[in-house]
């Protein structure tokens, strides 16, 4: 199940498009946002509708998106847009009030700290072929002393912050999904059993191959066995942050039933979102997975995760 060739967007087959019919992309970055994006909420919804895709989750590192999502869903009948919140400095960090408000607003996913996590605090990423667009925004805020420390989830002795447990309670109250954001490998391995132990029902491991996570296949397998879903994102291998082989190894380790495929797209220099999802499907079909597997990872599992019931 290996291939080192990058997906060619102009050679995506009808078979790949058919395999993702009805898909949900659980991580897109589109306008309005602080960073320039190649499309906006409504244009993406119309494109998804025309492609036979079902919907997406709007991700912002800086602001809640549930209210945006409601507007999109109303404006483009046939598409389901979902909101979310990232627990970065923009919403007060590990802030149970922000989680509660997001839940009351209909948000489906709560990401633990991403760009403001301790794991990302060095802000250098010399190993990345293409640094993420949020990195310059973060550096600008640091230079102006607007942010002076990372958003932690554990205290210096390794104990979970009381506010983290309160955030878990809000996730449970509103039946939302907890995602690990850009926490480190060690933090992820601590947070996941802690969240499940506090009643969280659904947990997503965010792009496990991303350099600042760098979860081994054995790590991914162990997390899947606990009930977590591994979210593999198109941008991570496409932009050279990991190899396609490492993605395939991770999926093989955790299994199709505990895997979701997202794009993490919307960046100006990267492909359109729908095309990226189809290209990912094409890569999977060419490397050992069949249409049923792809459908499970792009339709079945994502729809179960974001269901409100």
C-alpha positions as CSV (number, residue, x, y, z in Angstrom):
1,X,0.0,0.0,0.0
2,X,2.6,2.5,-1.0
3,X,3.1,5.1,-3.7
4,X,5.4,8.1,-3.7
5,X,3.6,9.9,-6.6
6,X,1.6,13.0,-5.8
7,X,-2.0,13.0,-6.9
8,X,-2.6,14.7,-10.2
9,X,-5.7,16.7,-9.9
10,X,-6.5,16.6,-13.6
11,X,-6.4,12.8,-13.6
12,X,-8.9,12.1,-10.9
13,X,-11.2,9.4,-12.1
14,X,-15.0,9.2,-12.1
15,X,-14.5,6.2,-9.8
16,X,-12.9,8.5,-7.2
17,X,-15.7,11.1,-7.4
18,X,-18.3,8.4,-7.1
19,X,-16.6,7.0,-4.0
20,X,-16.9,10.3,-2.2
21,X,-20.5,11.1,-3.2
22,X,-22.3,12.3,-0.1
23,X,-19.0,13.1,1.7
24,X,-18.4,15.5,4.5
25,X,-15.1,17.3,4.9
26,X,-14.6,17.9,8.6
27,X,-11.9,20.5,8.2
28,X,-11.9,23.4,5.7
29,X,-10.4,26.9,6.0
30,X,-12.3,29.4,3.8
31,X,-13.3,33.1,3.8
32,X,-14.0,35.0,6.0
33,X,-10.7,34.4,7.8
34,X,-7.6,36.2,8.9
35,X,-5.5,34.6,6.3
36,X,-6.3,34.9,2.6
37,X,-8.3,32.0,1.3
38,X,-9.1,30.7,-2.2
39,X,-12.8,30.6,-1.7
40,X,-15.6,31.6,0.7
41,X,-18.3,29.8,2.6
42,X,-21.1,30.2,0.0
43,X,-18.9,29.5,-3.0
44,X,-17.6,26.3,-1.3
45,X,-21.2,25.2,-0.5
46,X,-22.3,25.7,-4.1
47,X,-19.3,23.8,-5.4
48,X,-19.9,20.9,-3.0
49,X,-23.6,20.8,-4.0
50,X,-22.6,20.6,-7.7
51,X,-20.1,17.8,-6.9
52,X,-22.6,15.7,-5.0
53,X,-20.9,16.2,-1.7
54,X,-23.0,16.6,1.5
55,X,-21.3,19.3,3.6
56,X,-18.3,20.5,5.7
57,X,-17.1,21.9,9.0
58,X,-15.9,25.4,9.0
59,X,-12.6,25.7,10.9
60,X,-11.1,29.0,12.1
61,X,-8.1,29.1,14.4
62,X,-9.4,32.4,15.7
63,X,-13.2,32.6,16.0
64,X,-16.2,30.4,16.5
65,X,-18.0,29.5,13.2
66,X,-21.4,28.1,14.2
67,X,-23.3,31.2,13.2
68,X,-21.6,31.3,9.8
69,X,-22.5,27.7,9.3
70,X,-26.2,28.3,9.9
71,X,-26.2,31.1,7.3
72,X,-24.5,28.8,4.8
73,X,-26.9,25.9,5.4
74,X,-29.9,28.3,4.9
75,X,-28.4,30.0,1.8
76,X,-27.5,26.8,0.0
77,X,-30.3,24.2,0.4
78,X,-28.9,20.7,0.1
79,X,-25.7,21.4,1.9
80,X,-25.0,21.0,5.6
81,X,-22.4,23.4,7.0
82,X,-21.3,22.9,10.6
83,X,-19.6,25.2,13.0
84,X,-16.7,24.6,15.4
85,X,-14.4,26.3,17.8
86,X,-10.7,26.2,18.4
87,X,-9.5,26.8,21.9
88,X,-6.8,29.3,21.1
89,X,-6.2,32.7,22.5
90,X,-8.9,34.2,20.3
91,X,-11.6,32.6,22.4
92,X,-9.7,32.8,25.7
93,X,-7.8,29.5,25.5
94,X,-9.1,26.6,27.5
95,X,-12.4,28.4,28.1
96,X,-15.4,26.4,29.1
97,X,-17.7,29.4,28.5
98,X,-16.5,29.5,24.9
99,X,-17.2,25.8,24.6
100,X,-20.7,26.2,26.1
101,X,-21.6,29.1,23.9
102,X,-20.3,27.1,20.8
103,X,-22.5,24.2,21.8
104,X,-25.5,26.3,22.4
105,X,-24.9,27.8,18.9
106,X,-24.9,24.4,17.3
107,X,-21.1,23.8,16.8
108,X,-20.2,20.2,16.3
109,X,-16.4,20.1,16.9
110,X,-14.2,21.6,19.6
111,X,-10.5,21.6,18.8
112,X,-8.1,21.8,21.6
113,X,-5.3,24.4,21.0
114,X,-3.9,24.5,17.5
115,X,-1.7,27.5,16.6
116,X,-1.4,28.6,20.2
117,X,-0.6,25.2,21.7
118,X,2.6,24.8,23.6
119,X,3.6,22.3,21.0
120,X,3.5,25.0,18.4
121,X,5.0,27.7,20.6
122,X,8.5,27.7,19.1
123,X,6.9,28.8,15.8
124,X,9.9,27.8,13.6
125,X,8.9,24.6,11.8
126,X,12.2,24.4,9.9
127,X,11.4,20.8,8.8
128,X,8.3,21.9,6.8
129,X,8.6,22.2,3.0
130,X,5.8,24.8,3.1
131,X,5.2,26.6,6.5
132,X,1.5,27.0,7.4
133,X,-0.2,30.3,6.7
134,X,-1.1,30.9,10.3
135,X,2.5,31.0,11.3
136,X,3.1,34.6,10.3
137,X,-0.1,35.7,12.0
138,X,1.1,34.1,15.2
139,X,4.5,35.7,14.9
140,X,3.0,39.2,14.3
141,X,0.8,38.8,17.5
142,X,3.9,37.7,19.5
143,X,5.9,40.7,18.2
144,X,3.2,43.0,19.4
145,X,3.0,41.3,22.8
146,X,-0.6,40.4,22.2
147,X,0.1,36.8,23.1
148,X,2.9,36.0,25.6
149,X,2.5,32.4,26.4
150,X,1.0,29.2,24.9
151,X,-2.4,27.8,25.7
152,X,-1.7,24.9,28.0
153,X,-3.9,21.9,28.8
154,X,-1.8,20.6,31.7
155,X,-0.1,22.3,34.6
156,X,3.7,22.1,35.0
157,X,3.3,18.9,37.0
158,X,1.4,17.2,34.2
159,X,-2.0,17.5,35.8
160,X,-5.0,18.5,33.7
161,X,-6.1,22.0,34.2
162,X,-9.5,22.3,36.0
163,X,-10.7,24.4,33.0
164,X,-9.9,21.5,30.7
165,X,-12.2,19.2,32.6
166,X,-14.9,21.9,32.5
167,X,-14.5,22.0,28.8
168,X,-14.9,18.3,28.6
169,X,-18.2,18.7,30.6
170,X,-19.4,21.3,28.1
171,X,-18.5,19.0,25.2
172,X,-20.5,16.2,26.9
173,X,-23.5,18.5,27.7
174,X,-23.8,19.6,24.0
175,X,-22.9,16.2,22.6
176,X,-20.0,17.7,20.6
177,X,-16.8,16.1,19.2
178,X,-13.5,16.8,20.8
179,X,-10.5,17.0,18.4
180,X,-6.9,17.1,19.6
181,X,-5.8,20.1,17.5
182,X,-2.0,20.6,17.5
183,X,-1.2,19.0,20.8
184,X,2.0,17.0,21.0
185,X,2.2,13.2,20.9
186,X,2.6,12.9,24.6
187,X,-0.3,15.4,25.3
188,X,-2.5,13.5,22.9
189,X,-1.8,10.2,24.6
190,X,-2.8,11.8,27.9
191,X,-5.8,13.7,26.7
192,X,-7.6,11.0,24.9
193,X,-8.2,8.5,27.8
194,X,-8.8,11.5,30.1
195,X,-11.6,12.8,27.7
196,X,-13.2,9.4,27.4
197,X,-13.0,8.9,31.2
198,X,-14.9,12.2,31.6
199,X,-17.7,11.1,29.4
200,X,-16.7,12.5,26.0
201,X,-18.1,10.1,23.4
202,X,-16.3,11.1,20.2
203,X,-12.7,12.1,19.8
204,X,-10.8,12.9,16.6
205,X,-7.0,12.8,16.4
206,X,-6.2,15.8,14.2
207,X,-3.8,15.1,11.2
208,X,-1.6,12.6,13.1
209,X,1.2,12.8,10.5
210,X,1.6,16.6,10.8
211,X,5.2,17.3,11.9
212,X,4.3,18.7,15.3
213,X,2.2,15.6,16.1
214,X,4.2,13.0,14.2
215,X,2.3,10.0,15.6
216,X,3.7,6.7,14.8
217,X,1.5,4.0,13.3
218,X,1.7,2.2,16.6
219,X,0.4,5.3,18.4
220,X,-2.4,5.6,15.9
221,X,-3.4,2.0,16.4
222,X,-3.4,2.4,20.2
223,X,-5.6,5.5,20.0
224,X,-8.0,3.8,17.6
225,X,-8.3,0.9,19.9
226,X,-9.5,3.3,22.6
227,X,-12.2,4.5,20.3
228,X,-10.6,7.6,18.8
229,X,-10.9,8.4,15.1
230,X,-7.8,9.3,13.1
231,X,-8.2,12.2,10.8
232,X,-5.9,12.2,7.8
233,X,-5.8,15.5,5.9
234,X,-4.9,16.0,2.2
235,X,-2.7,19.0,2.8
236,X,-0.3,17.2,5.1
237,X,1.3,15.0,2.4
238,X,0.4,17.2,-0.5
239,X,2.5,20.1,0.8
240,X,5.4,17.8,1.8
241,X,4.8,17.9,5.6
242,X,4.8,14.1,5.5
243,X,4.9,11.3,2.9
244,X,1.9,9.6,1.4
245,X,3.5,6.3,2.6
246,X,3.2,7.5,6.2
247,X,-0.5,8.3,5.7
248,X,-1.1,4.9,4.2
249,X,0.7,3.2,7.1
250,X,-1.4,5.1,9.6
251,X,-4.6,4.1,7.9
252,X,-3.6,0.5,7.8
253,X,-2.6,0.6,11.4
254,X,-5.8,2.2,12.8
255,X,-8.2,0.6,10.3
256,X,-10.8,2.0,8.0
257,X,-13.5,1.9,10.7
258,X,-11.6,4.4,12.8
259,X,-10.4,6.6,10.0
260,X,-11.8,9.8,8.5
261,X,-10.5,11.7,5.4
262,X,-10.5,15.5,5.4
263,X,-8.7,18.0,3.3
264,X,-7.6,20.9,5.6
265,X,-7.8,22.9,2.4
266,X,-8.7,26.5,1.5
267,X,-5.2,28.0,1.2
268,X,-4.7,30.2,-1.8
269,X,-1.7,28.2,-3.1
270,X,-3.4,24.8,-2.7
271,X,-6.0,23.0,-4.8
272,X,-9.8,23.6,-4.5
273,X,-11.3,21.7,-1.6
274,X,-13.5,19.3,-3.5
275,X,-10.8,18.4,-5.9
276,X,-8.4,17.7,-3.0
277,X,-10.9,15.3,-1.4
278,X,-11.3,13.5,-4.8
279,X,-7.6,13.4,-5.3
280,X,-7.1,11.9,-1.8
281,X,-9.8,9.3,-2.8
282,X,-7.9,8.6,-6.0
283,X,-4.7,7.9,-4.1
284,X,-6.4,5.5,-1.8
285,X,-8.0,3.6,-4.7
286,X,-4.6,3.3,-6.3
287,X,-3.0,2.0,-3.2
288,X,-5.0,-0.9,-1.9
289,X,-8.4,0.5,-0.7
290,X,-11.6,0.0,-2.5
291,X,-14.7,2.2,-3.0
292,X,-16.4,0.8,0.1
293,X,-13.4,1.7,2.2
294,X,-13.3,5.3,0.8
295,X,-17.0,5.7,1.3
296,X,-16.6,4.6,5.0
297,X,-13.8,7.1,5.5
298,X,-15.4,10.1,3.7
299,X,-19.1,9.5,4.2
300,X,-20.0,7.0,6.9
301,X,-17.5,7.9,9.7
302,X,-17.7,11.7,9.3
303,X,-21.5,11.6,9.2
304,X,-21.6,9.6,12.4
305,X,-19.2,12.0,14.1
306,X,-21.0,15.1,13.4
307,X,-24.5,13.7,14.0
308,X,-26.3,15.6,16.7
309,X,-28.1,12.5,18.1
